């Protein structure tokens, strides 16, 4: 977080009770956790499905002027339209 001078870092993640130690470590590292109830696929893999929550929080923060800049780290290309909207709003 220091590298990008981030004052608040959200971490959107599915809530799996057995992972409570990991959640505690992330909070200790300075992240604000946004926990989402998980659903399980047919093969038993958990899915947090946090996309809408991330988009809503980013838009809310920018439109309520509660952030000057935004760093989005994801491996999902589905956020291109969000990035475009935020760039237009910030610039």
N, C-alpha and C positions, 0 to 999 in steps of 0.2 A: 504494500500500500504506500510505502514511503516513496518508491520509485516514481509514482504518478501524482504524488501529493494528494492522496485521497483522504478526505475527512470522514466519509461514511461509505462503507462497503457492504452491500447486500449480498447475501448468498442464498439463492433460491434452491431448495433441495427437498426431496421427499422425506417424510417422517417415518423412520423405521426405529421402533423403540430400542432394539438391541444396539443401535449406533449412537447411543446417548453420549458415550465418551468422545466420539468424533465431533459431535455437535458442540460439546463443552470446549474442546480444543479450538474449534473454529471461532467460537465466541471469545475465548481467551486471546486469540490472535487478532481480534478487533472486528470481526464480521458481525453484521446484523443479520441473523438468520430469519428467513421467511420459509417456514416449514409448511409443507403441503401433504395432506394425507395421500398415501400411495394406493395404487391399484396394482394387482398382480396379473401378468399376462398368463396365457394358458401354460407356458413353460415355467411359470413360477418367478419370473423376473419382475422386480418392483419397478414401477414407473410413477414418478412424482407429478409429471405433467404441469410444470410450473410456467410454461410459456406465457399464458395470459396474465398471470400475476406479475411477471417480470415486465411485460409491456405496459401494463397499467401503472406500475410503480414508477417506471422511467418517465412516462408521459406526465404523470402527476407531479413528480419532482421538478421537471422542466417548466411546466405550465404554472406551477405555484411558486416558481422562482426560488425553490429551496436547494438548488444546486447551480453552480456556475459552469461546470463541465461534467461530462459523464463518460465513464470508461466502461465499455461493454465487452466482457470476455465470454465467449461461447464457441462451441464447435458446430453450432447450428446456423446454417445460412438463411433460415427463415426470418431472421431479424432485419433483413435488408430494408424493408419498407419502414420499420421503426427508425433505423439509422437515418434514412433519408428525411423523414419527418422531423426528427430532432435536429439535424443539421440545418434545415430550413428555419426552424424556430430559433435556434441559437445564433445563427449567422444573420 
